[in-house]
Amino acid sequence: MASNIINNKLVLKVGPRGNLDLGPSFTTWDEAGYGKVKQILISYSADAINSIQMVYELNGKEVLADRHGGDGNFFESIRFGTGHYITSISGHFGSTSLNPSVVIKSLRFSTASWPSGSRTSSYGPFGSERGTPFRFESNGSDSLCGFHGSSSSTHLTSIGVNFLSGRVIFKSRTEPAVSIAWGNSFANWDESGHGRVKQILITYGEDAINSIQIVYEQNGDVKLTPRHGGGGVKFYSFGLGSNERFTSVRGHFGVIKTTNYTVIRSLCFDTNLGSFGPFGCQEGTPFSFEFSSSGSFYGFHGSSNSWNLTAIGVYIDISDLKRFQYPQEPRVVAPPPK
């Protein structure tokens, strides 16, 4: 997840989902802060989404954004009425029979009306509901302030959403939460909704974190999840008491000489009762997730390879998020097209 500053407001960028291995033939695009979505134009085929194009309302005027992708066999235009807002965007991504590259295969949009918040309409699915599913949900009216993603000359290859801070829910598997992660992606893992963290097991060396493994408690049962990463020279295990909650997870990531990969280099865990760490090497790009100790922590996610933990993130309620520390400062997005 990244952030933008739009009219002095923090905008959270969620996603994208789809093809993240962008090459020279792909174009990335970002329409954060373009305004309220008034209309969506979609071209699609039997097996994928070919293009998407949005009409936004900005300062009382409607503006047409660029088309992202190519032509399809079918076309659909969705017009949102006054007082209606998008509550969820879902779909699938994967390769097609004619295209080995990963593309967006299907899209579906759901809306509700303001101020009742009742579910009013669902549009789609468009394309083919096969492949890897994804879903973005919002729990507030007009919190969606634009899309972002990537495209090729023939297809929409990835899509994400921009939400005004304080209203977004990122939904994955079970518990609603905000998903945040930094590092380098290899084998992805996701432990949202596994329960309360009881214990963390870490292996590490002089230059990086080798692995992390978490014990969760859910419905009275204790569960040990798989180890994410490889073996290390050092090992440390710590448990959380019944009244102990995380207040921050912080560390560093960067390239290590032994593999030339970007990995998590250090980790430190702070709770309302104390701190554990730092583990590893405190060199590289710093990151931190800071939040309240109210207990709305829903688990970890990230990625790993055979030797190291390569990325780590947390699932928390956005209302309890106190501070992100980003590797780079949030950027001010350029104005939309006229």
Backbone torsions as a table, in degrees:
resi	resn	phi	psi	omega
1	MET	NA	142.1	176.1
2	ALA	-125.7	-178.6	179.5
3	SER	-137.1	155.2	172.0
4	ASN	-130.0	159.1	172.2
5	ILE	-108.5	115.9	-179.4
6	ILE	-120.9	115.2	-179.8
7	ASN	50.4	45.4	178.9
8	ASN	64.2	19.1	176.5
9	LYS	-117.1	142.7	178.9
10	LEU	-80.2	126.3	177.9
11	VAL	-112.5	127.9	180.0
12	LEU	-94.5	128.3	178.2
13	LYS	-97.5	118.6	-178.4
14	VAL	-110.4	131.1	-176.8
15	GLY	95.1	-160.1	7.8
16	PRO	-83.9	170.2	170.9
17	ARG	-113.1	142.3	-178.6
18	GLY	129.7	-138.6	-177.3
19	ASN	-84.6	111.9	179.2
20	LEU	-100.5	-5.7	178.3
21	ASP	-91.4	74.3	-172.1
22	LEU	-77.7	134.0	176.5
23	GLY	-113.4	-173.7	-177.8
24	PRO	-64.7	-18.6	-178.5
25	SER	-88.5	0.2	-179.5
26	PHE	-105.3	147.5	177.6
27	THR	-119.6	125.2	175.1
28	THR	-89.9	148.7	-179.7
29	TRP	-144.8	154.7	-176.6
30	ASP	-148.3	122.1	-178.5
31	GLU	-116.8	35.4	177.7
32	ALA	-62.8	133.7	175.8
33	GLY	77.6	11.3	179.5
34	TYR	-71.6	-18.5	179.1
35	GLY	122.5	-166.8	-179.9
36	LYS	-75.7	135.7	178.8
37	VAL	-73.7	119.1	-179.9
38	LYS	-101.9	-31.7	-175.5
39	GLN	-154.4	144.4	176.1
40	ILE	-125.8	129.0	178.0
41	LEU	-111.3	124.0	-175.0
42	ILE	-125.1	131.0	167.6
43	SER	-112.8	137.2	-173.0
44	TYR	-152.1	165.7	176.6
45	SER	-123.0	-173.7	-177.4
46	ALA	-67.5	-21.7	-173.9
47	ASP	-120.3	-2.6	-175.8
48	ALA	-167.3	168.9	172.8
49	ILE	-92.4	125.9	-178.8
50	ASN	-88.5	-41.4	179.4
51	SER	-158.1	161.8	174.3
52	ILE	-140.1	145.1	-179.9
53	GLN	-147.2	137.2	-175.0
54	MET	-115.9	147.7	167.4
55	VAL	-109.8	124.6	-179.2
56	TYR	-111.7	152.1	171.3
57	GLU	-103.0	117.5	-176.3
58	LEU	-131.5	118.6	179.7
59	ASN	54.1	42.1	176.3
60	GLY	81.4	-0.9	-180.0
61	LYS	-119.6	149.6	177.1
62	GLU	-93.6	131.9	178.1
63	VAL	-123.2	140.1	179.1
64	LEU	-97.9	119.1	177.6
65	ALA	-80.5	173.5	-179.5
66	ASP	-68.9	155.4	172.2
67	ARG	-81.9	136.7	-177.8
68	HIS	-114.2	102.2	-179.0
69	GLY	123.1	-157.9	-176.7
70	GLY	-124.9	-162.8	-177.3
71	ASP	-83.7	148.4	175.6
72	GLY	-125.7	177.4	180.0
73	ASN	-79.7	-21.9	-177.6
74	PHE	-128.3	155.8	179.6
75	PHE	-136.9	141.4	177.7
76	GLU	-141.6	139.1	176.5
77	SER	-119.6	127.9	-179.5
78	ILE	-112.2	122.4	179.0
79	ARG	-113.3	126.4	-177.7
80	PHE	-96.9	128.3	-177.1
81	GLY	-74.0	169.6	178.0
82	THR	-61.7	130.7	179.9
83	GLY	85.5	-2.5	177.7
84	HIS	-97.6	142.2	179.4
85	TYR	-139.9	154.3	-178.1
86	ILE	-76.3	128.5	178.6
87	THR	-103.7	-25.2	178.6
88	SER	-157.6	148.8	171.7
89	ILE	-127.1	124.9	-179.1
90	SER	-135.6	168.0	179.5
91	GLY	171.9	-161.1	179.9
92	HIS	-138.8	153.2	172.4
93	PHE	-135.6	155.5	-179.1
94	GLY	164.1	-177.6	178.6
95	SER	-84.4	162.6	177.7
96	THR	-116.5	171.2	-178.8
97	SER	-66.4	-27.1	-179.0
98	LEU	-101.4	-8.9	-175.5
99	ASN	-139.5	111.0	-178.6
100	PRO	-71.1	-16.0	179.3
101	SER	-74.3	152.5	178.3
102	VAL	-75.8	130.6	178.8
103	VAL	-135.7	168.8	172.2
104	ILE	-75.4	122.2	-174.8
105	LYS	-95.4	-29.2	179.2
106	SER	-150.6	157.4	175.6
107	LEU	-142.5	145.0	175.0
108	ARG	-143.2	139.7	-179.1
109	PHE	-124.4	134.1	175.2
110	SER	-118.4	146.5	-177.4
111	THR	-131.6	164.0	172.4
112	ALA	-138.7	171.8	-178.2
113	SER	-111.4	147.7	177.3
114	TRP	-99.1	139.2	6.2
115	PRO	-97.4	1.9	-173.6
116	SER	-69.5	-31.2	-178.5
117	GLY	75.9	8.9	-178.8
118	SER	-73.0	149.0	179.1
119	ARG	-70.4	127.6	-175.7
120	THR	-113.5	-43.6	-172.8
121	SER	-149.7	155.5	172.5
122	SER	-133.1	133.8	-177.1
123	TYR	-118.5	122.2	-177.6
124	GLY	110.8	-171.4	10.4
125	PRO	-78.2	147.6	173.4
126	PHE	-108.2	136.6	-177.9
127	GLY	90.1	-150.1	-174.7
128	SER	-114.5	123.0	-179.9
129	GLU	-84.6	59.7	175.2
130	ARG	-131.9	147.0	-178.4
131	GLY	116.2	-154.8	-178.8
132	THR	-87.8	122.5	-178.8
133	PRO	-78.4	154.2	172.5
134	PHE	-146.6	162.9	-177.8
135	ARG	-159.0	135.6	171.3
136	PHE	-119.8	133.5	179.3
137	GLU	-128.4	146.2	174.3
138	SER	-123.6	144.3	178.7
139	ASN	-111.0	21.0	-179.9
140	GLY	-141.1	146.1	-179.2
141	SER	-67.9	136.4	176.3
142	ASP	59.2	21.1	177.4
143	SER	-77.0	-19.6	177.1
144	LEU	-78.8	122.5	-176.3
145	CYS	-124.8	34.3	174.9
146	GLY	132.7	164.6	179.8
147	PHE	-111.2	165.5	169.4
148	HIS	-148.5	166.4	-179.8
149	GLY	165.2	-151.8	178.7
150	SER	-147.9	162.0	-178.6
151	SER	-154.3	161.1	172.1
152	SER	-114.1	-171.2	179.4
153	SER	-73.8	-12.2	-176.4
154	THR	-120.5	-23.0	-171.7
155	HIS	-143.2	158.3	163.7
156	LEU	-81.0	120.6	-171.7
157	THR	-101.9	-23.0	173.0
158	SER	-159.0	159.6	179.8
159	ILE	-150.0	142.9	175.7
160	GLY	-143.0	178.1	-176.7
161	VAL	-130.3	153.9	174.1
162	ASN	-112.1	127.1	-179.1
163	PHE	-121.0	144.2	170.6
164	LEU	-66.3	134.2	-177.4
165	SER	-59.8	138.9	176.2
166	GLY	100.9	-10.6	-178.0
167	ARG	-120.5	-11.4	-171.6
168	VAL	-85.0	144.5	167.3
169	ILE	-122.5	127.5	172.1
170	PHE	-99.7	119.6	-173.4
171	LYS	-106.2	124.7	177.6
172	SER	-143.4	118.5	178.7
173	ARG	66.6	-75.3	-174.1
174	THR	-128.0	-80.4	-171.3
175	GLU	-73.8	139.4	172.7
176	PRO	-71.5	136.7	-177.6
177	ALA	-165.4	170.1	172.3
178	VAL	-96.7	131.7	-177.8
179	SER	-101.8	127.2	-178.0
180	ILE	-136.4	135.1	177.2
181	ALA	-155.7	147.5	173.7
182	TRP	-135.4	152.5	177.9
183	GLY	133.2	-153.2	-176.8
184	ASN	-120.6	135.7	-170.9
185	SER	-92.0	129.4	170.9
186	PHE	-128.8	-100.8	175.0
187	ALA	-91.5	114.7	-177.3
188	ASN	-78.3	146.6	174.3
189	TRP	-139.9	153.9	-172.7
190	ASP	-147.9	121.7	-178.4
191	GLU	-122.9	37.8	177.3
192	SER	-69.7	138.9	175.9
193	GLY	74.0	16.7	179.2
194	HIS	-78.0	-13.5	179.4
195	GLY	119.9	-166.1	-179.3
196	ARG	-79.9	136.0	179.9
197	VAL	-71.2	123.8	179.1
198	LYS	-101.1	-36.3	-173.8
199	GLN	-156.4	147.4	176.5
200	ILE	-127.3	132.7	179.1
201	LEU	-115.2	125.7	-175.0
202	ILE	-127.3	132.9	167.5
203	THR	-112.1	140.9	-175.1
204	TYR	-156.9	166.3	177.4
205	GLY	-128.1	-162.5	-177.9
206	GLU	-73.7	-21.2	-173.4
207	ASP	-117.4	-10.3	-174.4
208	ALA	-168.2	170.8	172.0
209	ILE	-87.8	126.9	-180.0
210	ASN	-86.9	-43.0	-178.9
211	SER	-158.2	161.7	172.2
212	ILE	-137.2	145.2	179.3
213	GLN	-144.7	136.4	-171.4
214	ILE	-123.5	140.5	172.5
215	VAL	-104.9	124.7	-179.9
216	TYR	-113.1	153.5	172.2
217	GLU	-115.9	123.3	-178.7
218	GLN	-140.9	123.1	179.8
219	ASN	54.8	38.6	177.8
220	GLY	83.9	-9.2	179.5
221	ASP	-100.4	145.8	178.0
222	VAL	-104.9	130.5	-175.2
223	LYS	-128.6	130.7	174.4
224	LEU	-96.9	120.1	-179.6
225	THR	-83.6	167.8	179.0
226	PRO	-63.4	155.9	175.9
227	ARG	-78.0	135.6	-178.7
228	HIS	-108.7	101.5	-178.3
229	GLY	122.2	-157.7	-177.2
230	GLY	-122.6	-170.2	-179.2
231	GLY	-78.2	149.6	179.6
232	GLY	-127.1	170.8	179.6
233	VAL	-70.9	-34.0	-177.1
234	LYS	-118.7	154.2	-179.5
235	PHE	-136.7	139.9	176.0
236	TYR	-144.1	141.1	178.7
237	SER	-131.9	134.7	175.2
238	PHE	-140.3	148.9	180.0
239	GLY	-114.3	158.6	177.2
240	LEU	-107.7	133.8	177.5
241	GLY	-70.1	171.1	-175.6
242	SER	-63.4	-27.3	179.8
243	ASN	-108.0	16.8	-176.8
244	GLU	-102.7	133.8	-177.9
245	ARG	-133.6	149.0	175.8
246	PHE	-67.9	141.7	171.0
247	THR	-116.8	-20.4	173.9
248	SER	-163.0	152.0	170.1
249	VAL	-127.5	123.7	-174.6
250	ARG	-141.3	166.3	-179.9
251	GLY	171.6	-158.1	179.4
252	HIS	-136.5	153.0	169.1
253	PHE	-136.2	157.1	-179.7
254	GLY	172.3	179.0	-178.3
255	VAL	-80.6	136.6	174.4
256	ILE	-110.0	148.3	-172.9
257	LYS	-69.1	-31.4	-173.6
258	THR	-66.1	-33.1	-178.6
259	THR	-120.4	-16.4	-174.8
260	ASN	64.0	22.7	175.8
261	TYR	-103.1	152.8	170.6
262	THR	-81.6	123.5	-177.1
263	VAL	-136.7	170.8	172.0
264	ILE	-75.7	121.2	-174.6
265	ARG	-95.6	-28.4	178.5
266	SER	-150.1	156.2	176.4
267	LEU	-142.6	144.7	173.4
268	CYS	-144.6	135.7	-177.9
269	PHE	-117.3	123.8	177.5
270	ASP	-108.2	139.8	177.0
271	THR	-125.4	175.9	176.6
272	ASN	-69.5	-8.3	-178.7
273	LEU	-117.0	-8.7	-178.5
274	GLY	167.8	-162.5	-178.5
275	SER	-136.3	152.0	176.0
276	PHE	-128.3	118.4	-177.9
277	GLY	112.7	-171.7	11.2
278	PRO	-78.9	149.8	175.4
279	PHE	-110.9	142.3	179.1
280	GLY	88.3	-150.8	-174.0
281	CYS	-113.2	123.0	-177.8
282	GLN	-86.0	61.0	176.3
283	GLU	-132.7	150.9	-179.2
284	GLY	113.2	-154.8	-179.3
285	THR	-87.7	122.6	-179.4
286	PRO	-77.9	152.0	172.4
287	PHE	-145.3	158.0	175.1
288	SER	-157.6	144.8	171.1
289	PHE	-117.4	119.4	-179.5
290	GLU	-120.9	134.9	-175.2
291	PHE	-154.2	170.9	-178.2
292	SER	-76.6	166.3	-178.6
293	SER	-99.3	32.3	-175.8
294	SER	-75.7	-8.1	177.8
295	GLY	98.6	5.7	-178.6
296	SER	-91.3	43.2	177.3
297	PHE	-101.2	123.7	-170.1
298	TYR	-109.8	6.3	176.1
299	GLY	124.9	-177.5	-177.0
300	PHE	-111.6	162.5	168.0
301	HIS	-150.2	166.8	-179.0
302	GLY	167.6	-151.7	177.8
303	SER	-150.5	163.3	-178.0
304	SER	-156.9	163.7	170.0
305	ASN	-124.4	-163.9	-175.2
306	SER	-72.5	-14.2	-174.6
307	TRP	-117.1	-31.6	-169.5
308	ASN	-141.0	159.8	164.4
309	LEU	-78.5	121.0	-172.4
310	THR	-104.0	-17.7	175.3
311	ALA	-159.5	151.4	176.8
312	ILE	-146.2	143.2	177.3
313	GLY	-144.6	175.1	-178.0
314	VAL	-130.9	157.6	172.5
315	TYR	-113.5	119.3	-179.9
316	ILE	-144.7	161.2	171.7
317	ASP	-69.8	136.2	-179.4
318	ILE	-61.4	-31.0	-178.6
319	SER	-66.7	-21.6	-179.3
320	ASP	-98.0	-1.1	-179.7
321	LEU	-74.6	124.6	179.5
322	LYS	-95.2	-43.8	-175.1
323	ARG	-159.7	138.4	166.0
324	PHE	-101.1	143.1	163.4
325	GLN	-113.3	116.1	-175.4
326	TYR	-94.9	150.7	172.8
327	PRO	-60.9	-29.5	177.2
328	GLN	-131.6	156.5	178.6
329	GLU	-66.4	144.9	173.6
330	PRO	-57.3	145.2	-176.5
331	ARG	-104.8	154.4	175.7
332	VAL	-89.4	122.6	-174.6
333	VAL	-77.2	140.6	178.1
334	ALA	-64.8	153.7	-179.5
335	PRO	-64.3	156.3	-179.7
336	PRO	-70.4	167.2	178.3
337	PRO	-66.0	151.1	178.5
338	LYS	-78.1	NA	NA
